[in-house]
Amino acid sequence: MRLTMVVHERRPQAGTVAERFRDGCLLRGIEIVDQEAEHVDAVIAIGGDGTVLRAARIALKSGAALLGVNVGRKGFLADVEPAGLPEALDVLASGTWRESARMTIRARMNGGETAVGINDVVVEKTGGHSIISIEVRVDGERFIDYHADGLVFATPTGSTAYNLSAGGPLMDPEVEALIMSPVAPHSLFSKSVILHPDAEIRCMVVADRPAGVSVDGRDLGTAHSGDMIFIERGSEQVRFIDVSGTSFPRRVKDKFHLNEDRRSVGG
């Protein structure tokens, strides 16, 4: 078993958990290799969701599975809490685990480079500017012109990130769909729209206000009037290792600290 690790460098607790993880690997005969190494079985992210996103890029490139250890706050993308390290290490050492395959999303501007993410593509106003105007086409058909602070195009995995902050729906990450959510819309239609996973989305800036474009928080560039942004599902999937077996409803309850309503119905 060959693993590589991505650790949040500015969070002391992440370093401590990483040392515990290394010690556990040594005891179980698991080899830890550099991030550039070949033939890696799994990528282990120790940190918050941002660390998992960085690790996902390595997993996509290497074809390895991905496991997140949460040392952040909500940590929706991480399956394991630090207290669960021994169980996770035993599962890794066994070489057999359940995987949750997650769809990806990709974007490019005009004829430029394509960027792939697991969470979202965001088109939003740049600093100091007012709202942007974006014409959206879906599968070649003109849908709507949005006047908003931005638009979030999310996968179900990314539905718990910026999409949620924008008022979009939470979706089970094993569902396949594309979610389109406006950010602070200045128009009559302000709802999120869920599209089929193979939808081809085209966005064009239609007013003289630039829009920044990012994929999983990584800058793709600035779109100006007439520029086209192409968004669709990625051809790859990210294989998340599922150690805990926690259902999506339970994960939502745990992360948002939702209490059971034990009031009896009808008195």
Buried (B, 14 or more C-beta within 10 A) or exposed (E): BBBBBBBBEEBEEBBEBBEBBBEBBEEBEBEBBEBEEEEBBBBBBBBBBBBBBBBBBBBBBBEBBBBBBBBBEBBBBBBBBBEBBEEBBEBBBEEEBEBBEBBBBBBBBEEBEEBBBBBBBBBBBEEEEEBBBBBBBBEEEEBBBBBBBBBBBBBBBBBBBBBBEBBBBBBBBBBBBBBBBBBEBBEEEEEBBBBEBEBBBBBBBBBEBBBBBBBBBEEBBEBEEEBBBBBBBBEBBBBBBBBBEEEBEEBBBEBEEEEEEEEEEEE
